[in-house]
Amino acid sequence: MSAVFPALLGVVTKVYDDITDMNIHVSPVLVESLKSLMIALLVYTTGNDFYLALSFLIVSLFNSGFDNPFWKSIAPVSLLLTLYTLPHAGENAIYNSFLCILVVIGILVAAMFEDRLFSEEVSQEKLVSRILLVIGFGAMLVIPYMEWFMIPEFSRHAIHTTTIVMFTNMFVSVLTMVYFLYFSGKSLQELNPGRVVHEKK
């Protein structure tokens, strides 16, 4: 069951994100259900892992800059989880927390770089990027790289869990883009309203 909650968290997060970003018209009940499910899965996924909770807190603070009020509401939930799991931080908590923060910030910077490189919500270039990410995260789940590179023990569970979340998140992203690009019957301009999109002939 340890992989089920993070896998579902990645799926639910991306489904909600796509619904809101692309203004997909669905039942308000479904949207609210996704929000509630996301909070529950966040709690179950975090468990007693302080560094995982801290990682979620940093990401939620970053997402608080977005207009969507729900993303802002994740920050206090993540803060509560971080405080709750603090007794499980173990030895060298301050130093380990500093390393955790640096790693998460690096990941967020990389994500921002991808968003700037592929600014459209849906495009063939972004689809290829997401496919490569799915392959990369999938490889991280099966290759024992943490043993090879002697990753500190305190961070291994958090890294593995986050990788599961990102793998399912990117997998849903790929499915969504494949549908909209090849089966929705919409043009790139329709899929990316308010942005100048150059259609390939």
N, C-alpha and C positions, 0 to 999 in steps of 0.2 A: 504493500500500500504506500510505501515511502515515495514512490515515483508518481503515484496517481494524482496527488494533490498539486504538486508543481506543474505537472503536465496539463491538468485542467485549468490551473491558474493562467498559464500561457495562452490556452485556447480562449477562455472567457475574456481575458484582457484584450486580446486582438479583435475578437468579434465586437466587443463594445466599442473599441477604438475605431474600427472601420464603420460601424453604424453612425457614430457621431461625426467623424471626419468627412465621410462621403454623403452625409445627409440621407441615409437610407431610411425610407419610411416603413417603420415596423410598429407593432403595438407598444404603447407606453408601458404596459405591464411587463413585456419582455425586457425592455430597457431597464426598468427598476429591478427586475429579477436578476439581471446580469450584474447590476451594481451590488446587490445583496450577496450574491454568490461569490463575487470577487472578494468582498471583505471576509467572508467565511473561509474561502480558500487561502487567503493571505494569512489568516490566523493559523490554520491547520498546517500550511506549508512552513511557516516560521518555526513552529514547535518550540523547542528550548534553545535554539541556535541564536545567540546574541549577535554574532557577526552577520548572519543572514538578515536579522531584523534591522541591524544598523545599515546594511546595504539597501534594504527597502526604504528606510527613512531618508537616505541621501537621494535616492531616485525620486521619492515622493516630493521632497523639497524642490528638486529640479522641475518636476512636473507642475508644481504650484504656480509656475510662471505662465501656464496656459490659461486660456479663457474659461475652459470647462470647470464649473464649480466642483464637480465630483472629484477630479484629480486633486484639487486643493484639499478636499476632505480626507484624502488618504493619509496626508501628513500627520495629523494628530493620532490616527490609528497606528501608524508605524512608530510614532514616538512612544505610545503606550506599550507596544510590543517590545520595543528596545529597552525600556525601563523594566518591563516584566522579566525579560531574559537576562538582564544585567548580572544577576548572581551566577549565571552559567558562563560568564566571560572567561574564566580560567586565569592562569598566570599571565603576566606581561600584558594585561588588558589594554593599557594606554598605548603601548608600542604597537600591538596587533591591530588596535582600532585605527591608528594612524595609517598603517599599511592598507587596511581595508578601505579607508576613505580614499587613498591615492588610487587604488585599483578601480574603484567605482567611478571616480571622476574621470579616469582615463577612458573607461568604457563609454561614459556619457559624451565625452569629447569626440570619440570615434563615431558615435551615433549621430551627433550634430553634423559631423563631416559628411556622413552619408546623406543626411537630409538636404544639405546644401548642394551636394553633388547631383542628387536626383530629387529636385524640389517638387516634382509632380506627385500626386497621390498614386497615380497609376501610369506606368510607362513600361515599355519593353526593357529598357536599360535597368530600371529599378527591379523588374521581375528577375533579370539575370543576377543582379546583386543579391536579392533575397534567396535565390536558389543556391548560390555559392555559400551564403550564410547557413542555410539548412544543412548543406554538406559539411561545412566546417563544424557546426555545433554537434551534428551527428557523429562526426569523427571523434570529437572530444568526449562523447559518451561511451565510446568503445575502446579507445586507445588509452593505455595506462600512462598517460603523459605526466600525471602528478607524481608517480613513482620515479619516472625517468628524470624529472627536473627537481625532485626532492621538494615539492611544494609543502610548506609548513602544515602540520597536521590540523591546527586550529581552523584553517580556512578551507579544508578539502570538502567538507559537507556543504558549506555555503556555495562553493564554486560549482560542485556537481548539481546541486539543486537549482541554482540560477541557470546553469546550462540547459537543464530540462525545460525550464520555463521559456527560455529564449528559443529552443529548438521547436517547441510546439507553436510558439507565437509566430515565428518566421514561416513555419509550415502552413499555418492558416493564412498568413499574408500571401504566400505563393498561390494557394488555392483561390483566394479572393481575386487576385490580379489576373490569373488565368481566366476566371469566369468573366470578369469585366472586359478584358482585352479581346477575348475570342468568342464569347457566347452571349454577351449582353446586347449586342447590336448597337452600342453607343460609340461615338467618336471619341478620340482622346480629349478634344476640347470639352465635350459634354462630361467626361469623367473627371476633368480638372477645371471646374468653373472658376473664372476670375484669373486664370493664368494663361499666358500665351504659349500655345503648344504647336509645334511644327509637325504636322502629319507627314509620315514617311510614305512616299509613293512606291 
